[in-house]
């Protein structure tokens, strides 16, 4: 009878200790998930708010467009000097070149908006998945606490039944 009481007491202590260890492990997982959520938010803020015109690909497009414009402007000015073209023809060429620069900038802006939409979508999908993992962890934690309390309660009832 004393041995059974000791055994049940150890079972209760084991249940409490196991519950504490499980709770600590779940807290570590939750902290890790919250850290991942913060890194995801930092990534989102950095990528979403960057200036699209300063990206390497956009800079390359703008540089090529500007170089092409300079070449065409020089050609138009040279043709006017050699062939005696009118000032209006040079001005029209310059206007067409300026439109090309505006078009390139507009394309970069439109691509930037699509990119922002994609970044936002990726952020929300990742954040939702991490939040779901935290929710699942909380459900599991409450289940573990219920089991631990039930085990201790059962052991206590069994100990009481011995006396």
Number of C-alpha atoms within 10 A of each C-alpha: 9 10 8 12 18 12 14 20 17 14 17 22 15 15 21 17 13 14 19 15 12 17 17 12 13 17 15 12 15 19 13 13 18 16 12 15 19 13 12 18 16 13 13 19 14 10 15 19 9 13 11 20 16 10 12 10 12 20 14 13 17 18 13 14 20 17 12 15 19 14 12 17 19 14 14 20 21 14 15 15 11 9 9 10 14 12 12 9 14 20 14 12 18 19 13 15 19 15 12 16 20 14 13 18 17 12 14 19 16 13 14 19 14 11 15 18 13 13 17 16 13 14 20 15 12 16 19 13 13 18 16 12 15 19 13 12 17 15 12 15 18 13 12 17 18 13 14 21 16 14 18 21 14 15 21 16 12 15 19 10 9 11 8
